Amino acid sequence: MASDIPTEQIECTVEAIPTFDGMGIKDELLRSIYSFGFDKPSAIQQRAIVPMMKGRNLIAQAQSGTGKTAAFSIGVLQQIDISSNVCQAILLSPTRELALQTQSVVKSLSQYLDIKVFACIGGTSVRETIDSLKDGVQVIVGTPGRVLDMLDRGAINPNTVKILILDEADEMLSKGFKDQMYTILKTLPATVQVGMFSATMPLDALEISRKFMDNPVKILVKKEELTLEGIKQFFIDVNKDEYKIDTLIDLYQVISVNQSVIFCNSKSRVEWIQRRLQAHNYPVSITHGDLTMEERNKVLTEFRQGTTRILITTDMLSRGIDVQQVSLVINFDMPVSDESYIHRIGRSARFGRKGVAIDFITTEEKETIERLQKTYETKIVPLPKTFMDYL
């Protein structure tokens, strides 16, 4: 696990603008914002949108579910020259699923603007991607591998790109993405505006800011301020791992929630839990890395529409499951990293709504609960008999 930025290196001196009307946003974009369902900007939106609109480089840390995707999307859309049919902004995400969700947000926020938004992601036809790019797009939302491939092939002209967004920067800069990010940054003009957004900020983020970001605005939440507000966190000590599945079934027999997400650490566990829950007639969807993109999209669509009420998944989707009705997250397996814990349970409290997270722990995992409480200055308490009051 990467180290976090030391407290003494954290700054947050940006003025908060409490209303969208006070930000100087163009009328068509403002209309889209209100149509999207926003009333007032969230804390990160109050601080990040205006510096983005002004072309400032930005490092912004905000918990998952606080509206950071809309924050950088608005900052980008304000700057797009509608009369120029060239790629002006690239928004990078660590997974195809998150890229597609970001594309959906950007499209919704540009519904009254004549802007072409394209998803440049792996798992799709290279030829079709090249053809779409040749037709002209102004905003590309993509994954590092496919975007770098299109830059190498000349399908994306780097010289027209004014803005680069790194969403979930901690994942971007982790092993497997860091080299690609450096290559992309070196390929784009030195004057490109860079925005990094994430729930956590590893030290690698400082390295990239020193090399590629001139005088960035920093909006970083101190570790002790990352309290996961709005999420009630409980744990159940199951003693031994083999008791987890019976505990899960017992739990679902007494709870009543619209939709819930169960996280575990392997594909085999996902499929095993699916079989056990289906044997008790629970409507269950699953997703993991071995499914095709089309299969994963279908699963998420069905889950969002409420066809199924339980989604079982691995960490691959802990960043980006944007389902408004999810009020309960269950960690069947505790995550490998502390950062993953934030992303997982953030699914249960999107845009300020209340949520509940329940961790299944063995005797050996008690120290994990203790560490998480200390790391994030949060409370994770034994599941009370009255926990249904929180759902």
Buried (B, 14 or more C-beta within 10 A) or exposed (E): EBEBBEEEEBEBEBEEBEEBEEBEBEEBBBBBBEEBEBEEBBBBBBBBBBBBBBEBBBBBBBBBBBBBBBBBBBBBBBBBEBEEBBBBBBBBBBBBBBBBBBBBBBBBBBEBBEBBBBBBBBEBEEEEBBEBBEEEBBBBBBBBBBBBBBBEEEBBEBEBBBBBBBBBBBBBBBEEBBEBBBBBBEBBEEEBBBBBBBBBBBEBBBEBBEEBBEEBBBBBBEBEBBBBEBBBBBBBBBEEBEBBBEBBBEBBEEBEBEBBBBBBBEBEBBBBBBEBBEEEEBEBBBBBEEBEBEEBBBBBEBBBEEEBBBBBBBBBBBBBBBBEBBBBBBBBBBBEBBBBBBBBBBBBBBBEBEBBBBBBBBEEBEEBBEEBBEBBEBEBEEBEEEBEEBB
